């Protein structure tokens, strides 16, 4: 009986030891895979049956064409499930392993979930499974010319099962930064720019076909926006025409029936005329300025010019009021 228990415990121990390598590592991938090869160069053999998958999109931005000795460069690493990026229901957690072959130094801010990698402290990896799959690291170039620097980046997009199963995907990319002086600014302006390097399923990211319902929804939205814009413009244009028409009609009736505005003394007319004139000039100035720049809405320009015209008309009425002979009630 005791021998059977001992045998069972040994079997469980062996199974447990074999299963350790199949469990997902939440605090970053190991430096070497189950085959003893470098994980960052040859990939992880415990996820997705040991095969890379284009469903895992691995991308890094800010890569210079040529490094300057002692300079620092900010890299942004992105690892994600292409299905999630295209709006589908995919993995939402990710990890990475990044290596510069021990050339230069990596640094990062305290709020980044990054640590030195297991087995090689010159490499870096995630310190916890990240929800957005985005990390920002700084690489400081060596202080001397060591030739071209070769980088390796491994990234995996994992599910929430906690096990390294078929629902986890990983991918690899590598790139080089050329040595100082290999490209002159006279030969190519590209030396001043940075690159984005990525690998993954581009069809699911950039060749997304819209469904018939999405196309129809976009068409209906465009129609509603056009109707609203045209209706709004027509409303304010009609209102302005009605106001102008009423003013013109008033002036015609005043001349026809000999009606005049009330008398206004010069003590009151000058301040009133100055205020209205100032409003008219400023409104006209800003209206013409905004119209020439073209970065202000048509409604704002039209409203400003309308206020200017209305203020100029007010100046005219003020001047007209000063030409009227005062009556007894005005003198008293």
LINFENBEL-V205244 format. One record per residue. N is the residue number from 1. RES is the residue in three letters. SS is DSSP state (@ for helix, = for strand, . for the rest). Layout:
BEGIN
n-><N	N>
res-><RES	RES>
ss-><SS	SS>
END
This chain:
BEGIN
n-><1	2	3	4	5	6	7	8	9	10	11	12	13	14	15	16	17	18	19	20	21	22	23	24	25	26	27	28	29	30	31	32	33	34	35	36	37	38	39	40	41	42	43	44	45	46	47	48	49	50	51	52	53	54	55	56	57	58	59	60	61	62	63	64	65	66	67	68	69	70	71	72	73	74	75	76	77	78	79	80	81	82	83	84	85	86	87	88	89	90	91	92	93	94	95	96	97	98	99	100	101	102	103	104	105	106	107	108	109	110	111	112	113	114	115	116	117	118	119	120	121	122	123	124	125	126	127	128	129	130	131	132	133	134	135	136	137	138	139	140	141	142	143	144	145	146	147	148	149	150	151	152	153	154	155	156	157	158	159	160	161	162	163	164	165	166	167	168	169	170	171	172	173	174	175	176	177	178	179	180	181	182	183	184	185	186	187	188	189	190	191	192	193	194	195	196	197	198	199	200	201	202	203	204	205	206	207	208	209	210	211	212	213	214	215	216	217	218	219	220	221	222	223	224	225	226	227	228	229	230	231	232	233	234	235	236	237	238	239	240	241	242	243	244	245	246	247	248	249	250	251	252	253	254	255	256	257	258	259	260	261	262	263	264	265	266	267	268	269	270	271	272	273	274	275	276	277	278	279	280	281	282	283	284	285	286	287	288	289	290	291	292	293	294	295	296	297	298	299	300	301	302	303	304	305	306	307	308	309	310	311	312	313	314	315	316	317	318	319	320	321	322	323	324	325	326	327	328	329	330	331	332>
res-><UNK	UNK	UNK	UNK	UNK	UNK	UNK	UNK	UNK	UNK	UNK	UNK	UNK	UNK	UNK	UNK	UNK	UNK	UNK	UNK	UNK	UNK	UNK	UNK	UNK	UNK	UNK	UNK	UNK	UNK	UNK	UNK	UNK	UNK	UNK	UNK	UNK	UNK	UNK	UNK	UNK	UNK	UNK	UNK	UNK	UNK	UNK	UNK	UNK	UNK	UNK	UNK	UNK	UNK	UNK	UNK	UNK	UNK	UNK	UNK	UNK	UNK	UNK	UNK	UNK	UNK	UNK	UNK	UNK	UNK	UNK	UNK	UNK	UNK	UNK	UNK	UNK	UNK	UNK	UNK	UNK	UNK	UNK	UNK	UNK	UNK	UNK	UNK	UNK	UNK	UNK	UNK	UNK	UNK	UNK	UNK	UNK	UNK	UNK	UNK	UNK	UNK	UNK	UNK	UNK	UNK	UNK	UNK	UNK	UNK	UNK	UNK	UNK	UNK	UNK	UNK	UNK	UNK	UNK	UNK	UNK	UNK	UNK	UNK	UNK	UNK	UNK	UNK	UNK	UNK	UNK	UNK	UNK	UNK	UNK	UNK	UNK	UNK	UNK	UNK	UNK	UNK	UNK	UNK	UNK	UNK	UNK	UNK	UNK	UNK	UNK	UNK	UNK	UNK	UNK	UNK	UNK	UNK	UNK	UNK	UNK	UNK	UNK	UNK	UNK	UNK	UNK	UNK	UNK	UNK	UNK	UNK	UNK	UNK	UNK	UNK	UNK	UNK	UNK	UNK	UNK	UNK	UNK	UNK	UNK	UNK	UNK	UNK	UNK	UNK	UNK	UNK	UNK	UNK	UNK	UNK	UNK	UNK	UNK	UNK	UNK	UNK	UNK	UNK	UNK	UNK	UNK	UNK	UNK	UNK	UNK	UNK	UNK	UNK	UNK	UNK	UNK	UNK	UNK	UNK	UNK	UNK	UNK	UNK	UNK	UNK	UNK	UNK	UNK	UNK	UNK	UNK	UNK	UNK	UNK	UNK	UNK	UNK	UNK	UNK	UNK	UNK	UNK	UNK	UNK	UNK	UNK	UNK	UNK	UNK	UNK	UNK	UNK	UNK	UNK	UNK	UNK	UNK	UNK	UNK	UNK	UNK	UNK	UNK	UNK	UNK	UNK	UNK	UNK	UNK	UNK	UNK	UNK	UNK	UNK	UNK	UNK	UNK	UNK	UNK	UNK	UNK	UNK	UNK	UNK	UNK	UNK	UNK	UNK	UNK	UNK	UNK	UNK	UNK	UNK	UNK	UNK	UNK	UNK	UNK	UNK	UNK	UNK	UNK	UNK	UNK	UNK	UNK	UNK	UNK	UNK	UNK	UNK	UNK	UNK	UNK	UNK	UNK	UNK	UNK	UNK	UNK	UNK	UNK	UNK	UNK	UNK	UNK	UNK	UNK	UNK	UNK>
ss-><.	@	@	@	@	@	@	@	@	@	@	@	@	@	@	@	@	@	@	@	.	.	=	.	.	.	.	.	.	.	.	=	.	.	.	.	.	=	@	@	@	@	.	.	.	.	.	@	@	@	.	.	.	.	.	=	=	=	=	=	=	=	=	=	.	=	.	.	.	.	.	=	=	=	=	=	=	=	=	=	=	@	@	@	@	.	.	.	.	.	.	.	=	=	=	=	=	=	=	.	.	.	.	.	=	=	=	.	.	.	.	.	.	=	=	=	=	.	.	=	=	=	=	=	=	=	.	.	.	=	.	.	.	=	=	=	=	=	=	=	.	.	.	.	.	.	.	.	=	=	=	=	=	=	=	=	=	=	.	.	.	.	=	.	.	.	.	.	=	=	=	=	=	=	=	=	=	=	.	.	.	.	.	.	.	.	.	.	@	@	@	@	.	=	=	=	=	=	=	.	.	@	@	@	@	@	.	.	.	.	.	@	@	@	@	@	@	@	@	@	@	@	@	@	@	@	@	@	@	@	@	@	@	@	@	@	@	@	@	@	@	@	@	@	@	@	@	@	@	@	@	@	@	@	@	@	@	.	.	.	.	.	.	.	.	@	@	@	@	@	@	@	@	@	@	@	@	@	@	@	@	@	@	@	@	@	@	@	@	@	@	@	@	.	.	.	.	@	@	@	@	@	@	@	@	@	@	@	@	@	@	@	@	@	@	@	@	@	@	@	@	@	.	.	.	.	.	@	@	@	@	.>
END
